[in-house]
């Protein structure tokens, strides 16, 4: 009875504390903002950037709190309200002050307050930074790299922060001659850094990035001459697309390769050529340019560059450009180890002496892709360690093409050429081939279908999907088996088709009694097959980059959403379009057109 009484007393005390806490909270009245109804436009607003393909026509939605937006932090009414909210929060949670302090001390006990980073070699010095117990900010150090010279502090952020309520150093850069230092600071807490700094090849030039005044999107790269006024700085690059920000890095060797196509992509190819050639003229030992497949007279005539040059200049200028393209090398060899080329390798083994310079006719027709056996044979024949290429759309910007994990490979240049030519995909040497592609929206981020020579290489649209499926299945496999649920989830994610994949599983793969699928056998059978004529491959290549527009057009004609366009649907759609076309452009015989395009 005594034990039960003690339990009852503790329970009553707990209820009393809860009731007291509720009463305390209830006595506090949270601040409430007034409502000021405002119709806010959504969609294609004239004079404003609203992203790609904004809604049209505009729709208006009522937002009673639109007036709260205060980008300049100057509206006293809103600032007072925020202070009131903070005061209310502090009062409502005051009973947890002791617990908060306890949690803070617990977290702090697991973090060493005195710590240092590993030294990083740069020139004749080792650079590193660290924290000290009782100090809130980092201290940056350096010491001689090759002798036992004394350690020196070249930047103590704690001293810089004295007198400031908010202080953060974002970038710290030492000039190439180790005599000057540059760093950027945030004094507001809004992460609004006006300057991001990278030094040039000397101690006289620094590069930095500035944000857009309204959106704070980093969009301009500048060059500044130390000692000159900032008004004399030069704009090197401006990113006008509101979906992207700009940043940049330098290679440790200060050298750059341009191994990608520089013309036929947009209406500014002439200007891009001028910039590339200017950099090569200014830094002939640092900037090197390979010839791509579009630096060619025929390709320029088929695509946009020839017309651009004729509009801006004349036929003589176009001939001069092609003379320049014919003189560009097809490849470079870096440090007698890395073969840098725009496209790739031939389907026949080549020595470096056989690689043609200037204009040459390809023996590959429309082109082939090459497997790891071809790559290994080429590297062994020429005693090279790696091939670096571009030409192909890569979502992540780079890909270790023949490695098990294309993106997270360690990225080291092999110490020696490949030890052997692989006979199957399970025996491929690592880090043989790196594909780089820097264009952000090339052909709507698609890959092109290619003819495969040698061992299988993941190149076509279908094989790219197949490889992505393989990577996801590998993360869930147990003895080459995955569950039907995993299999279905992976296919839905990669193919972006919201189908009942679990229902389709028995029709597409062998499902065992435990409800599992052998992913190796499934992937071996996963191949896209073209029905009909082989020349339709070219039709597919031409249409695939425009698949989104074609899908919209198809849905326009496919009124009953059956997945097929009947003769009546096609005729009805053409008649509707004819109502909005000038008379000379109208389709005179939709039925004949239907028969011509029905493959």
Secondary structure, 3 states (H helix, E strand, C coil): CHHHHHHHHHHHHHHHHHHHHHHHHHHCCCCCCCCCCCEEEECCCCCCCCCCCCCCCCEEEECCCHHHCCCCCCCHHHHHHHHHHHHHHHHHCHHHHHHHHHHHHHHHHCCCCCEECCCEEECCEEEEEEECCCCCCCEEEEEECCCCCCCEEEEEHHHHCCCCCCCEEEEEEECCCCCCEEEEEECCCCCCCCCEEEECCCCCEEEEEEECCCCCCEEEEEEEECCCCHHHCEEEEECCCCCCCCCCCCCCCCCEEECCCCCCCCCCHHHHHHHHHHHHHHCCCCEEECCCCCCCHHHHHHCCHHHHHHHHCCHHHHHHHHHHHHHCCCEEEECCCEEEECCCCCCCCCCHHHCCCCCCCCCCCCCEEECHHHHHHHHHHHCCCEEEECCCCCCCCEEECCCCCCCCCCCCCCCCCCCCCCCCHHHCCCCCEEEECCCCCHHHCCCCCCEEECCCCCCCHHHHHHHHHHHHHHCCCECCEEEHHHHHHHHHHHHCCCCCHHHHHHHHCCECCCCEEEHHHHHHHCCCCCCCCCCHHHHHHHHHCCHHHHHHHHHHHCCCCCCCCCHHHHHHHHHHHHCCCCHHHCCCCHHHHHHHHCC
